[in-house]
C-alpha cells in the first residue's frame, strides 16, 4: 500500500462520526442471521423486568 493510499484511508476514517457508526451497527443488526440474537434477548429482558416490576 502506498503512502498516498494510507493518507486517503486516514481521511476517510476521520470523516466518520458517531452517528455513522451507530447507523452502521443498526444496519448490521438487522441482517437476517443476527435478528434472533438481538431481538430475543431484548424480549426476554422486557419480560423479566415487566414481571419484576409488576411484583415489586
DSSP file (Angstrom, degrees, kcal/mol; ACC not computed):
  #  RESIDUE AA STRUCTURE BP1 BP2  ACC     N-H-->O    O-->H-N    N-H-->O    O-->H-N    TCO  KAPPA ALPHA  PHI   PSI    X-CA   Y-CA   Z-CA
    1    1 A X              0   0    0      0, 0.0     2,-0.1     0, 0.0     0, 0.0   0.000 360.0 360.0 360.0 132.8    0.0    0.0    0.0
    2    2 A X     >  -     0   0    0      1,-0.1     4,-2.0     4,-0.0     5,-0.1  -0.333 360.0-110.7 -82.3 165.9    1.4    3.3   -1.0
    3    3 A X  H  > S+     0   0    0      1,-0.2     4,-2.4     2,-0.2     5,-0.2   0.848 118.3  57.4 -63.7 -34.5    1.7    6.4    1.3
    4    4 A X  H  > S+     0   0    0      1,-0.2     4,-2.0     2,-0.2    -1,-0.2   0.910 107.2  47.0 -63.8 -42.7   -1.0    8.1   -0.8
    5    5 A X  H  > S+     0   0    0      2,-0.2     4,-2.3     1,-0.2    -2,-0.2   0.884 110.6  52.6 -66.7 -38.4   -3.5    5.3   -0.2
    6    6 A X  H  X S+     0   0    0     -4,-2.0     4,-2.1     1,-0.2    -2,-0.2   0.924 109.9  48.2 -62.9 -44.5   -2.7    5.3    3.5
    7    7 A X  H  X S+     0   0    0     -4,-2.4     4,-2.1     1,-0.2    -1,-0.2   0.885 110.6  51.6 -63.7 -38.8   -3.4    9.1    3.7
    8    8 A X  H  X S+     0   0    0     -4,-2.0     4,-2.3     1,-0.2    -1,-0.2   0.910 109.3  50.2 -64.6 -42.1   -6.6    8.7    1.8
    9    9 A X  H  X S+     0   0    0     -4,-2.3     4,-2.2     1,-0.2    -2,-0.2   0.883 109.0  51.9 -64.2 -38.0   -7.8    5.9    4.2
   10   10 A X  H  X S+     0   0    0     -4,-2.1     4,-1.9     2,-0.2    -1,-0.2   0.906 109.7  49.2 -64.8 -41.1   -7.0    8.1    7.2
   11   11 A X  H  X S+     0   0    0     -4,-2.1     4,-1.0     1,-0.2    -2,-0.2   0.917 110.3  50.8 -63.7 -43.1   -9.0   11.0    5.8
   12   12 A X  H >X S+     0   0    0     -4,-2.3     3,-0.5     1,-0.2     4,-0.5   0.898 110.9  48.5 -62.8 -40.5  -12.0    8.7    5.1
   13   13 A X  H >< S+     0   0    0     -4,-2.2     3,-0.9     1,-0.2    -1,-0.2   0.857 106.6  56.4 -67.5 -34.9  -11.8    7.3    8.7
   14   14 A X  H 3< S+     0   0    0     -4,-1.9    -1,-0.2     1,-0.2    -2,-0.2   0.707 100.6  59.4 -72.6 -18.0  -11.7   10.8   10.2
   15   15 A X  H << S+     0   0    0     -4,-1.0     2,-0.3    -3,-0.5    -1,-0.2   0.658  83.4  97.5 -83.2 -16.1  -14.9   11.8    8.4
   16   16 A X    <<  -     0   0    0     -3,-0.9     2,-0.2    -4,-0.5    -3,-0.0  -0.551  60.2-160.4 -78.3 136.8  -17.0    9.2   10.1
   17   17 A X     >  -     0   0    0     -2,-0.3     4,-1.9     1,-0.1     5,-0.2  -0.527  34.9 -98.7-108.5 175.8  -19.0   10.3   13.1
   18   18 A X  H  > S+     0   0    0      1,-0.2     4,-2.3     2,-0.2     5,-0.1   0.874 124.3  55.2 -61.1 -37.6  -20.5    8.5   16.0
   19   19 A X  H  > S+     0   0    0      2,-0.2     4,-2.6     1,-0.2     5,-0.2   0.897 104.7  53.8 -63.1 -40.0  -23.9    8.7   14.2
   20   20 A X  H  > S+     0   0    0      1,-0.2     4,-2.3     2,-0.2    -2,-0.2   0.936 110.8  45.2 -59.2 -47.1  -22.4    7.0   11.2
   21   21 A X  H  X S+     0   0    0     -4,-1.9     4,-2.3     2,-0.2    -1,-0.2   0.861 111.5  53.3 -67.6 -35.0  -21.1    4.1   13.3
   22   22 A X  H  X S+     0   0    0     -4,-2.3     4,-2.2     2,-0.2    -2,-0.2   0.939 112.1  44.1 -63.1 -47.2  -24.5    3.9   15.2
   23   23 A X  H  X S+     0   0    0     -4,-2.6     4,-2.2     2,-0.2    -2,-0.2   0.865 112.2  52.8 -67.2 -35.9  -26.4    3.6   11.9
   24   24 A X  H  X S+     0   0    0     -4,-2.3     4,-2.0    -5,-0.2    -1,-0.2   0.912 110.3  47.9 -64.8 -42.0  -23.9    1.1   10.5
   25   25 A X  H  X S+     0   0    0     -4,-2.3     4,-2.4     1,-0.2    -2,-0.2   0.881 109.8  52.9 -65.0 -38.0  -24.3   -1.0   13.6
   26   26 A X  H  X S+     0   0    0     -4,-2.2     4,-1.2     2,-0.2    -2,-0.2   0.900 109.2  48.7 -64.5 -40.4  -28.1   -0.8   13.3
   27   27 A X  H  < S+     0   0    0     -4,-2.2    -2,-0.2     1,-0.2    -1,-0.2   0.875 112.1  48.8 -68.4 -35.9  -27.9   -2.0    9.7
   28   28 A X  H >< S+     0   0    0     -4,-2.0     3,-1.5     1,-0.2    -2,-0.2   0.897 107.7  55.9 -66.5 -39.3  -25.7   -4.9   10.7
   29   29 A X  H 3< S+     0   0    0     -4,-2.4    -1,-0.2     1,-0.3    -2,-0.2   0.789 101.0  59.0 -62.9 -28.5  -28.1   -5.7   13.5
   30   30 A X  T 3< S+     0   0    0     -4,-1.2    -1,-0.3    -3,-0.2    -2,-0.2   0.422  75.5 120.2 -85.0   1.7  -30.9   -6.0   11.0
   31   31 A X  S X> S-     0   0    0     -3,-1.5     3,-1.4    -4,-0.2     4,-1.3  -0.405  75.8-115.4 -66.1 145.4  -29.3   -8.8    9.0
   32   32 A X  T 34 S+     0   0    0      1,-0.3     4,-0.5     2,-0.2     3,-0.3   0.834 111.7  50.6 -54.5 -39.7  -31.4  -12.0    8.9
   33   33 A X  T 34 S+     0   0    0      1,-0.2    -1,-0.3     2,-0.1     4,-0.2   0.714 114.2  43.9 -73.4 -19.1  -28.9  -14.2   10.7
   34   34 A X  T X> S+     0   0    0     -3,-1.4     4,-0.9    -6,-0.2     3,-0.6   0.598  87.2  87.0-101.5 -13.1  -28.4  -11.7   13.6
   35   35 A X  H >X S+     0   0    0     -4,-1.3     4,-3.2    -3,-0.3     3,-1.1   0.898  88.7  51.4 -56.8 -43.0  -32.0  -10.7   14.3
   36   36 A X  H 3> S+     0   0    0     -4,-0.5     4,-1.0     1,-0.3     5,-0.3   0.819 108.1  52.4 -66.8 -28.5  -32.6  -13.6   16.7
   37   37 A X  H <4 S+     0   0    0     -3,-0.6    -1,-0.3    -4,-0.2    -2,-0.2   0.608 118.5  37.4 -81.2 -10.8  -29.5  -12.7   18.7
   38   38 A X  H <X S+     0   0    0     -3,-1.1     4,-1.2    -4,-0.9    -2,-0.2   0.833 122.1  36.8-101.3 -52.2  -30.7   -9.1   19.0
   39   39 A X  H  X S+     0   0    0     -4,-3.2     4,-2.7     1,-0.2     5,-0.2   0.851 109.3  60.0 -77.3 -34.8  -34.4   -9.3   19.5
   40   40 A X  H  X S+     0   0    0     -4,-1.0     4,-2.5    -5,-0.5     5,-0.2   0.945 107.7  45.0 -61.2 -48.8  -34.7  -12.5   21.6
   41   41 A X  H  > S+     0   0    0     -5,-0.3     4,-2.4     1,-0.2    -1,-0.2   0.877 113.4  51.9 -62.3 -34.6  -32.6  -11.0   24.5
   42   42 A X  H  X S+     0   0    0     -4,-1.2     4,-2.4     2,-0.2    -2,-0.2   0.934 111.3  46.3 -65.7 -44.5  -34.5   -7.7   24.3
   43   43 A X  H  X S+     0   0    0     -4,-2.7     4,-2.4     2,-0.2    -2,-0.2   0.913 113.0  49.6 -63.8 -43.0  -37.8   -9.6   24.5
   44   44 A X  H  X S+     0   0    0     -4,-2.5     4,-2.7    -5,-0.2     5,-0.2   0.918 111.6  48.9 -62.7 -43.0  -36.6  -11.7   27.4
   45   45 A X  H  X S+     0   0    0     -4,-2.4     4,-2.8     2,-0.2     5,-0.3   0.907 110.6  50.0 -63.9 -41.7  -35.3   -8.7   29.3
   46   46 A X  H  X S+     0   0    0     -4,-2.4     4,-2.2     2,-0.2    -1,-0.2   0.917 112.7  48.0 -62.7 -42.0  -38.6   -6.8   28.8
   47   47 A X  H  X S+     0   0    0     -4,-2.4     4,-2.5     2,-0.2     5,-0.2   0.945 113.9  45.5 -63.0 -48.7  -40.5   -9.9   30.1
   48   48 A X  H  X S+     0   0    0     -4,-2.7     4,-2.6     1,-0.2     5,-0.2   0.926 115.8  45.5 -63.4 -45.5  -38.2  -10.3   33.1
   49   49 A X  H  X S+     0   0    0     -4,-2.8     4,-2.6    -5,-0.2    -1,-0.2   0.856 112.2  53.1 -67.4 -33.1  -38.3   -6.6   34.0
   50   50 A X  H  X S+     0   0    0     -4,-2.2     4,-2.1    -5,-0.3    -2,-0.2   0.924 111.9  44.0 -65.8 -44.3  -42.0   -6.5   33.5
   51   51 A X  H  X S+     0   0    0     -4,-2.5     4,-2.1     2,-0.2    -2,-0.2   0.922 116.2  47.4 -65.8 -44.2  -42.6   -9.4   35.9
   52   52 A X  H  X S+     0   0    0     -4,-2.6     4,-1.2    -5,-0.2    -2,-0.2   0.911 113.7  47.6 -64.0 -42.5  -40.2   -8.0   38.4
   53   53 A X  H  < S+     0   0    0     -4,-2.6    -1,-0.2    -5,-0.2    -2,-0.2   0.854 111.7  50.3 -67.7 -34.6  -41.7   -4.5   38.2
   54   54 A X  H  < S+     0   0    0     -4,-2.1    -1,-0.2     1,-0.2    -2,-0.2   0.877 116.4  40.6 -70.6 -38.0  -45.3   -5.9   38.5
   55   55 A X  H  <        0   0    0     -4,-2.1    -1,-0.2    -5,-0.2    -2,-0.2   0.579 360.0 360.0 -88.7 -10.7  -44.4   -7.9   41.6
   56   56 A X     <        0   0    0     -4,-1.2    -3,-0.2    -5,-0.2    -4,-0.1   0.473 360.0 360.0  72.2 360.0  -42.3   -5.2   43.1
